[in-house]
């Protein structure tokens, strides 16, 4: 999968209409494009930046039914998400793993309350469950969570959910779309709509961000799957379009493993702001979050607010014997949740459902709002079912429930640092064996090797240093300081592959260094 080949496919289509054109390369857009391409439709996906550059690379890294949604009584969403969790575990075992979570209990009623609730969670998962939840003693809780606050601790409840690497899943989805005959392009910005005399959409105009070349692309169906930016695309279609989405910011801090030794994650079920707080092992670090802060105007690179950082540190400190300080934070990142605008003005964002909604404009534009990573496949299925009716496409059954994603391979050792490449890991290792220098670690504090940079450029459409260090390997999200230190070397490796001159190389390094500052405290 490489960008020049995808450009060739786009240009070869000329003015012949695609069956389905998807705007947006995040979870919802990739899900829609995979659904379309796997049904045999001529499919094109366009993303203005990199795949999963926005919200879809900034999650808590969980494929889950949502314990909090169960407590809120959103049973349909929990049912759907638990079903989808099980399917993704089957279809992408190289990308999703089973993670144990422990809820520490400091109240006499907490043990029975959470145990009963999580037994309901287990029953709702049915045969796709990951393991039975159970109450554990104070001693067992301390053994599993050595850094947990012991004063007042009565015991805990353990349950199981899925963990994944969101940006890696996005790349593998893009690759699967290509495997299914679809065309996917990053750095292709949609700039306007093409319409027939009756005002129905017949396609879009777009500009290649890299070259500045403009395109007119025709399609029988256009799907707006741009997350927090769906209203911008709706305005392209109709300047009077009403607001459909509200944005909520979630912030995560990344700490060293010393703050959560062991393999279990922690769920604090009720924080001062009424949310839950997770501390989850991830790539040898600990991910702690999140917040739920309303945002008026979305941006591609949102920044954590000072009060959000302090809230996470303070809340974590209440439950950890060795409490984290600002100086312990290796990286901080923020993401914006695209939530369906509530009918009731002023409703707190934490109370807005994470379910998805599909609407159809008078022009025929289909728009996807809401949703979350766990249900990306179902979102894609739903939007294509609606598109089939609206655009008079041939009715074809969905096959994605049992469609293995690119690289799918089971039985991979969890300790294998290349496990998330699945069947592609042998090709990555060949790059390292052909040139021993490529087998070296990018940085002693990171578990990624130089061969992964080469693979990202050749086979995963990485075009910038940030594409590599933020989304192909997760260096920026794991240790911002370390990623700053390796930017020059990654730039040189990419320059050799992409033919950058010294001026281009210097510019790319400078852009990445500016970006990194937003991930450091």
C-alpha positions as CSV (number, residue, x, y, z in Angstrom):
1,X,0.0,0.0,0.0
2,X,1.8,3.1,-1.2
3,X,0.6,6.6,-2.0
4,X,1.9,7.0,-5.6
5,X,0.0,3.8,-6.6
6,X,-3.2,5.1,-5.0
7,X,-2.9,8.4,-6.9
8,X,-2.5,6.4,-10.1
9,X,-5.8,4.5,-9.2
10,X,-7.6,7.8,-8.6
11,X,-6.4,9.3,-11.8
12,X,-7.2,6.1,-13.8
13,X,-10.8,6.4,-12.8
14,X,-11.0,9.8,-14.5
15,X,-14.5,11.2,-14.6
16,X,-16.1,7.8,-14.3
17,X,-18.1,7.8,-11.1
18,X,-17.0,5.7,-8.1
19,X,-19.7,3.8,-6.4
20,X,-18.9,5.1,-2.9
21,X,-16.7,8.0,-1.8
22,X,-15.9,8.4,1.9
23,X,-14.6,11.7,3.3
24,X,-12.5,11.0,6.5
25,X,-9.8,8.6,7.4
26,X,-10.6,8.0,11.1
27,X,-12.5,5.1,12.7
28,X,-15.9,5.9,11.1
29,X,-14.6,6.6,7.6
30,X,-12.4,3.6,7.5
31,X,-15.2,1.4,8.7
32,X,-17.5,2.7,6.0
33,X,-14.9,2.3,3.3
34,X,-14.1,-1.3,4.4
35,X,-17.8,-2.1,4.4
36,X,-18.2,-0.7,0.9
37,X,-15.1,-2.2,-0.7
38,X,-15.8,-5.6,0.9
39,X,-19.3,-5.6,-0.6
40,X,-17.6,-5.2,-4.0
41,X,-18.4,-1.5,-4.6
42,X,-15.8,0.7,-6.3
43,X,-14.7,2.7,-3.2
44,X,-12.5,5.7,-2.6
45,X,-11.6,7.2,0.8
46,X,-10.0,10.7,1.1
47,X,-8.4,12.0,4.3
48,X,-7.2,15.6,4.5
49,X,-4.3,14.7,6.9
50,X,-3.0,11.3,7.9
51,X,-5.1,8.2,8.8
52,X,-6.4,8.6,12.4
53,X,-4.5,11.9,12.7
54,X,-7.2,13.3,14.9
55,X,-9.5,11.8,17.5
56,X,-9.0,8.2,16.3
57,X,-5.3,8.1,17.5
58,X,-6.1,9.6,20.9
59,X,-8.3,7.2,22.6
60,X,-7.8,5.3,25.9
61,X,-6.8,2.3,23.7
62,X,-9.8,0.2,24.8
63,X,-12.1,-2.0,22.8
64,X,-14.8,-2.3,25.3
65,X,-18.5,-2.5,26.0
66,X,-18.3,0.4,28.4
67,X,-18.8,-0.3,32.1
68,X,-19.8,3.4,32.5
69,X,-22.5,3.1,29.8
70,X,-23.9,0.1,31.7
71,X,-24.2,2.2,34.9
72,X,-25.9,4.9,32.8
73,X,-28.5,2.4,31.6
74,X,-27.5,2.6,27.9
75,X,-28.0,-1.2,27.5
76,X,-28.3,-1.2,23.7
77,X,-25.0,0.5,23.3
78,X,-23.3,-1.9,25.7
79,X,-24.8,-5.0,23.9
80,X,-23.7,-3.7,20.5
81,X,-20.2,-2.8,21.8
82,X,-19.6,-6.1,23.5
83,X,-20.7,-8.0,20.4
84,X,-18.3,-5.8,18.3
85,X,-15.5,-6.3,20.8
86,X,-15.8,-10.0,20.4
87,X,-15.8,-9.8,16.6
88,X,-12.7,-7.6,16.5
89,X,-10.9,-10.0,18.9
90,X,-11.6,-12.7,16.3
91,X,-10.8,-10.7,13.2
92,X,-7.7,-8.8,14.4
93,X,-6.0,-10.9,17.2
94,X,-2.7,-9.3,16.3
95,X,-4.1,-5.9,17.2
96,X,-6.5,-6.5,20.1
97,X,-5.6,-8.3,23.4
98,X,-7.4,-9.4,26.5
99,X,-6.7,-7.0,29.4
100,X,-7.6,-7.6,33.0
101,X,-9.0,-4.6,34.9
102,X,-9.3,-4.2,38.7
103,X,-11.8,-1.9,40.5
104,X,-10.3,-1.3,43.9
105,X,-13.0,-1.2,46.6
106,X,-12.9,1.2,49.6
107,X,-16.6,1.0,50.6
108,X,-18.4,-1.8,52.3
109,X,-21.0,-1.9,49.6
110,X,-18.6,-1.6,46.7
111,X,-17.6,-5.2,46.4
112,X,-21.1,-6.7,46.0
113,X,-22.3,-3.7,43.9
114,X,-19.6,-3.9,41.3
115,X,-19.5,-7.7,41.3
116,X,-23.2,-7.9,40.5
117,X,-22.9,-5.1,37.8
118,X,-20.0,-6.8,36.1
119,X,-21.7,-10.2,36.1
120,X,-24.4,-8.5,34.1
121,X,-21.6,-7.2,31.8
122,X,-20.4,-10.8,31.4
123,X,-23.8,-12.1,30.6
124,X,-24.4,-9.4,28.0
125,X,-21.1,-10.4,26.3
126,X,-22.4,-14.0,26.0
127,X,-20.1,-16.4,24.1
128,X,-18.0,-13.5,23.0
129,X,-16.9,-12.8,26.6
130,X,-13.3,-12.5,27.5
131,X,-13.4,-14.1,31.0
132,X,-15.6,-14.1,34.1
133,X,-15.5,-11.2,36.5
134,X,-15.0,-12.0,40.2
135,X,-14.4,-10.3,43.6
136,X,-10.9,-10.6,45.0
137,X,-9.6,-10.1,48.5
138,X,-7.6,-7.1,49.8
139,X,-4.4,-9.2,49.7
140,X,-5.1,-10.3,46.1
141,X,-5.8,-6.7,45.1
142,X,-2.5,-5.5,46.6
143,X,-0.6,-8.3,44.9
144,X,-2.0,-7.4,41.5
145,X,-1.7,-3.6,42.1
146,X,1.4,-3.1,44.3
147,X,1.2,0.7,44.1
148,X,-2.5,0.9,45.1
149,X,-3.3,3.0,48.2
150,X,-3.8,0.5,51.0
151,X,-5.5,2.7,53.6
152,X,-9.2,1.7,53.7
153,X,-8.8,-0.9,50.9
154,X,-11.3,-3.7,51.3
155,X,-10.7,-5.7,48.2
156,X,-11.4,-5.4,44.5
157,X,-13.3,-6.7,41.5
158,X,-11.5,-8.0,38.4
159,X,-13.1,-8.0,35.0
160,X,-11.8,-8.3,31.4
161,X,-12.0,-6.0,28.3
162,X,-10.1,-5.5,25.1
163,X,-7.0,-3.3,24.6
164,X,-5.6,-2.2,21.2
165,X,-3.4,0.3,19.4
166,X,-5.9,2.7,17.8
167,X,-3.6,4.2,15.1
168,X,-2.2,0.8,14.2
169,X,-5.8,-0.5,13.8
170,X,-6.5,2.5,11.5
171,X,-3.5,1.6,9.3
172,X,-4.5,-2.0,9.1
173,X,-8.0,-1.0,8.1
174,X,-6.7,1.2,5.3
175,X,-4.6,-1.8,4.2
176,X,-7.6,-4.1,4.3
177,X,-9.6,-1.7,2.2
178,X,-6.8,-1.7,-0.4
179,X,-6.7,-5.5,-0.2
180,X,-10.4,-5.5,-1.0
181,X,-9.9,-3.4,-4.1
182,X,-10.6,0.0,-2.6
183,X,-8.5,3.2,-3.0
184,X,-7.4,5.1,0.1
185,X,-5.5,8.4,0.1
186,X,-4.2,10.5,2.9
187,X,-3.3,14.2,2.4
188,X,-6.1,14.7,0.0
189,X,-8.3,17.6,1.2
190,X,-11.9,17.8,0.1
191,X,-12.7,21.4,-0.8
192,X,-16.2,21.4,-2.2
193,X,-19.2,19.5,-3.6
194,X,-20.2,18.7,-7.2
195,X,-23.9,18.8,-7.8
196,X,-26.4,18.1,-10.6
197,X,-29.1,20.5,-11.7
198,X,-31.5,19.1,-9.1
199,X,-28.9,19.9,-6.3
200,X,-28.1,16.2,-5.7
201,X,-24.5,15.6,-4.9
202,X,-22.6,13.9,-7.8
203,X,-19.1,14.1,-6.3
204,X,-16.5,16.4,-4.7
205,X,-13.6,18.6,-5.5
206,X,-10.3,17.9,-3.7
207,X,-6.7,19.1,-3.6
208,X,-3.6,17.0,-3.1
209,X,-2.0,18.6,-0.1
210,X,1.5,17.4,-1.2
211,X,1.4,18.6,-4.8
212,X,-1.4,21.2,-4.9
213,X,-3.0,19.4,-7.8
214,X,-6.8,19.8,-7.9
215,X,-9.2,17.0,-8.7
216,X,-12.9,16.6,-9.5
217,X,-14.1,13.2,-8.3
218,X,-17.5,11.8,-9.2
219,X,-19.4,9.3,-7.1
220,X,-22.8,7.7,-6.8
221,X,-22.7,8.1,-3.0
222,X,-20.7,10.5,-0.8
223,X,-20.3,9.7,2.9
224,X,-19.3,12.4,5.4
225,X,-17.3,10.6,8.1
226,X,-15.1,13.5,9.3
227,X,-15.7,13.2,13.1
228,X,-15.6,16.5,14.9
229,X,-15.5,18.2,11.5
230,X,-18.7,16.8,10.0
231,X,-20.5,20.2,10.3
232,X,-17.8,21.8,8.1
233,X,-18.6,19.3,5.4
234,X,-22.3,19.8,5.9
235,X,-21.8,23.5,5.4
236,X,-20.0,22.7,2.0
237,X,-23.3,21.0,1.0
238,X,-25.6,23.6,2.5
239,X,-24.5,26.8,4.1
240,X,-27.6,26.8,6.3
241,X,-27.0,23.3,7.7
242,X,-27.7,23.0,11.4
243,X,-25.1,21.9,13.9
244,X,-25.2,18.1,14.4
245,X,-22.1,17.5,16.6
246,X,-20.7,18.8,19.9
247,X,-17.1,18.2,20.8
248,X,-15.7,16.9,24.2
249,X,-12.0,16.9,24.9
250,X,-10.4,13.9,26.6
251,X,-6.8,14.1,27.9
252,X,-4.4,11.3,28.8
253,X,-1.1,11.4,30.6
254,X,1.6,8.8,30.0
255,X,3.8,7.7,32.9
256,X,6.6,5.1,33.5
257,X,5.6,1.6,34.4
258,X,6.7,2.1,38.0
259,X,3.4,3.7,38.7
260,X,1.5,0.5,37.7
261,X,3.7,-2.5,38.1
262,X,2.1,-5.7,37.1
263,X,-0.1,-6.6,34.2
264,X,-3.5,-5.4,35.4
265,X,-5.2,-2.1,34.6
266,X,-7.1,0.0,37.2
267,X,-10.6,1.5,36.8
268,X,-11.6,4.1,39.3
269,X,-15.4,4.0,38.8
270,X,-16.3,7.5,40.1
271,X,-14.1,10.6,40.1
272,X,-14.9,14.1,41.4
273,X,-16.4,15.0,38.0
274,X,-18.5,11.9,37.8
275,X,-16.4,10.2,35.2
276,X,-14.3,7.1,35.4
277,X,-10.5,7.1,35.5
278,X,-8.4,4.5,33.8
279,X,-4.7,3.6,34.4
280,X,-3.8,1.1,31.7
281,X,-0.5,-0.7,30.8
282,X,0.5,0.2,27.3
283,X,3.8,-0.5,25.4
284,X,5.7,-0.6,28.7
285,X,4.2,2.6,29.9
286,X,1.0,3.6,31.8
287,X,-1.8,5.5,30.2
288,X,-3.9,7.5,32.7
289,X,-7.1,9.4,31.8
290,X,-9.4,10.8,30.8
291,X,-11.3,14.1,31.1
292,X,-14.5,15.3,29.5
293,X,-14.3,19.0,28.7
294,X,-16.7,20.7,26.3
295,X,-15.0,22.4,23.4
296,X,-16.6,25.1,21.3
297,X,-14.5,24.8,18.1
298,X,-12.6,21.7,17.1
299,X,-9.0,21.6,15.9
300,X,-6.7,18.9,14.5
301,X,-4.2,19.3,17.3
302,X,-6.1,20.0,20.5
303,X,-4.0,20.8,23.6
304,X,-4.5,19.7,27.2
305,X,-5.7,22.4,29.5
306,X,-3.8,22.9,32.7
307,X,-6.8,22.0,34.9
308,X,-7.2,18.7,33.0
309,X,-3.6,17.8,33.7
310,X,-3.9,18.7,37.4
311,X,-7.2,16.8,37.7
312,X,-5.7,13.5,36.4
313,X,-2.6,13.9,38.6
314,X,-4.6,14.7,41.6
315,X,-7.2,11.9,41.1
316,X,-4.5,9.3,40.4
317,X,-2.6,10.5,43.5
318,X,-5.6,9.7,45.7
319,X,-5.4,6.0,44.7
320,X,-1.6,5.4,44.3
321,X,0.9,5.1,47.1
322,X,3.6,6.5,44.9
323,X,1.7,9.4,43.4
324,X,2.8,10.9,40.0
325,X,4.1,14.5,39.7
326,X,4.3,16.7,36.6
327,X,7.9,15.8,36.2
328,X,6.9,12.1,35.8
329,X,4.7,12.7,32.8
330,X,6.4,11.4,29.6
331,X,3.7,12.6,27.2
332,X,0.3,14.3,27.3
333,X,-2.2,14.1,24.5
334,X,-5.7,15.4,23.9
335,X,-8.5,14.1,21.6
336,X,-11.9,15.4,20.7
337,X,-14.9,13.1,20.9
338,X,-17.5,13.8,18.2
339,X,-20.8,13.5,20.1
340,X,-24.3,13.6,18.6
341,X,-25.7,17.1,19.6
342,X,-28.3,16.5,22.3
343,X,-31.8,17.8,22.0
344,X,-31.5,19.4,25.4
345,X,-29.3,22.4,25.5
346,X,-26.6,22.5,28.1
347,X,-26.5,18.7,28.8
348,X,-23.1,17.7,30.2
349,X,-21.0,16.0,27.6
350,X,-20.3,13.0,30.0
351,X,-24.0,12.3,29.9
352,X,-24.3,12.3,26.1
353,X,-24.6,8.8,24.5
354,X,-21.6,7.5,22.6
355,X,-24.0,5.8,20.2
356,X,-23.9,6.8,16.5
357,X,-26.4,8.4,14.2
358,X,-26.6,8.4,10.4
359,X,-28.5,11.2,8.6
360,X,-29.2,11.9,4.9
361,X,-29.3,15.5,3.6
362,X,-31.7,16.6,0.8
363,X,-28.7,16.5,-1.5
364,X,-28.2,12.8,-0.8
365,X,-25.1,13.4,1.4
366,X,-24.8,10.8,4.1
367,X,-23.4,11.9,7.4
368,X,-22.1,9.8,10.3
369,X,-22.0,11.3,13.8
370,X,-21.1,10.0,17.2
371,X,-19.9,6.4,17.7
372,X,-16.6,5.1,19.1
373,X,-13.8,2.8,18.0
374,X,-15.3,-0.3,19.4
375,X,-18.4,0.0,17.1
376,X,-16.6,1.2,14.0
377,X,-17.6,-1.9,12.0
378,X,-21.3,-1.7,12.9
379,X,-21.3,2.0,12.0
380,X,-19.9,1.1,8.6
381,X,-22.5,-1.6,8.1
382,X,-25.3,0.8,9.0
383,X,-24.2,3.6,6.8
384,X,-23.8,1.3,3.8
385,X,-27.2,-0.3,4.4
386,X,-28.7,3.2,4.2
387,X,-26.5,4.2,1.2
388,X,-27.6,1.1,-0.7
389,X,-31.2,2.2,-0.4
390,X,-30.7,5.9,-1.1
391,X,-28.3,5.6,-4.0
392,X,-30.0,2.7,-5.6
393,X,-26.9,0.6,-5.3
394,X,-27.2,-3.1,-5.8
395,X,-28.2,-4.7,-2.5
396,X,-25.3,-6.8,-1.2
397,X,-24.9,-8.5,2.2
398,X,-22.3,-7.4,4.7
399,X,-19.3,-9.7,5.1
400,X,-17.3,-7.8,7.7
401,X,-18.5,-9.8,10.7
402,X,-16.2,-12.6,9.7
403,X,-13.6,-10.7,7.6
404,X,-10.0,-11.0,9.0
405,X,-8.2,-7.6,8.9
406,X,-4.9,-7.2,7.1
407,X,-2.1,-9.1,8.9
408,X,-4.5,-11.1,11.0
409,X,-2.6,-13.8,12.8
410,X,-3.4,-15.6,16.1
411,X,-1.0,-17.1,18.6
412,X,1.5,-14.3,18.5
413,X,3.6,-14.0,21.6
414,X,2.5,-10.9,23.6
415,X,6.2,-10.2,24.2
416,X,7.0,-9.9,20.5
417,X,7.6,-6.2,19.9
418,X,6.4,-6.6,16.3
419,X,3.2,-8.5,17.2
420,X,0.9,-5.7,16.0
421,X,2.2,-6.2,12.4
422,X,0.7,-9.7,12.3
423,X,1.8,-11.6,9.2
424,X,3.7,-8.5,8.0
425,X,6.2,-8.8,10.8
426,X,8.4,-11.2,8.8
427,X,8.7,-8.5,6.1
428,X,9.7,-5.9,8.7
429,X,12.3,-8.3,10.1
430,X,13.7,-8.9,6.6
431,X,14.4,-5.2,6.3
432,X,16.4,-5.5,9.5
433,X,18.2,-8.6,8.4
434,X,19.1,-7.1,5.0
435,X,20.7,-4.1,6.7
436,X,21.9,-4.7,10.3
437,X,21.7,-1.0,11.1
438,X,17.9,-1.2,10.7
439,X,17.7,-3.7,13.5
440,X,18.8,-1.1,16.0
441,X,16.4,0.6,18.4
442,X,15.3,4.1,17.5
443,X,15.9,5.1,21.1
444,X,16.9,3.2,24.2
445,X,13.7,4.3,26.0
446,X,11.5,3.0,23.1
447,X,10.9,-0.5,21.8
448,X,10.7,0.4,18.1
449,X,13.5,-0.4,15.6
450,X,14.6,1.6,12.5
451,X,13.2,-1.0,10.1
452,X,9.8,0.0,11.2
453,X,10.4,3.5,9.8
454,X,11.3,2.0,6.4
455,X,8.2,-0.2,6.5
456,X,6.0,2.7,7.4
457,X,7.1,4.7,4.4
458,X,7.2,1.8,1.9
459,X,4.0,0.0,2.8
460,X,1.9,2.2,5.2
461,X,1.8,5.5,3.4
462,X,3.7,7.5,6.0
463,X,4.6,10.9,4.5
464,X,5.8,13.0,7.5
465,X,7.9,12.4,10.6
466,X,4.8,12.8,12.6
467,X,3.1,10.0,10.6
468,X,5.9,7.7,11.7
469,X,6.5,8.8,15.3
470,X,2.9,9.6,16.2
471,X,0.9,6.9,14.4
472,X,3.0,4.1,12.8
473,X,5.1,3.7,15.9
474,X,3.7,5.4,19.0
475,X,6.8,7.2,20.2
476,X,5.3,10.7,20.4
477,X,2.4,9.3,22.6
478,X,4.7,7.3,24.8
479,X,7.7,9.6,25.4
480,X,7.7,13.0,23.8
481,X,11.2,13.8,24.8
482,X,12.6,10.6,23.3
483,X,10.7,11.2,20.1
484,X,12.2,14.7,19.9
485,X,15.7,13.1,20.2
486,X,15.1,10.7,17.3
487,X,13.4,13.1,14.9
488,X,16.6,13.8,13.0
489,X,17.4,10.2,12.4
490,X,13.8,9.3,11.4
491,X,13.9,12.3,9.0
492,X,17.1,11.1,7.4
493,X,15.7,7.6,6.9
494,X,12.5,9.0,5.4
495,X,14.5,11.4,3.2
496,X,16.4,8.4,1.7
497,X,13.1,6.6,0.9
498,X,11.1,9.6,-0.3
499,X,13.8,11.6,-2.1
500,X,13.7,14.7,0.1
501,X,16.4,17.3,-0.4
502,X,18.1,19.0,2.5
503,X,15.6,21.9,2.5
504,X,12.6,19.5,2.7
505,X,14.3,17.4,5.4
506,X,15.0,20.5,7.5
507,X,11.5,21.7,7.1
508,X,10.0,18.3,8.2
509,X,12.2,18.1,11.2
510,X,11.3,21.7,12.3
511,X,7.6,20.9,11.9
512,X,7.8,17.8,14.0
513,X,9.8,19.6,16.7
514,X,7.1,22.3,16.9
515,X,4.5,19.6,17.2
516,X,6.3,17.7,20.0
517,X,6.2,20.8,22.3
518,X,2.4,20.3,22.6
519,X,2.9,16.8,24.1
520,X,5.4,17.9,26.8
521,X,4.6,19.6,30.1
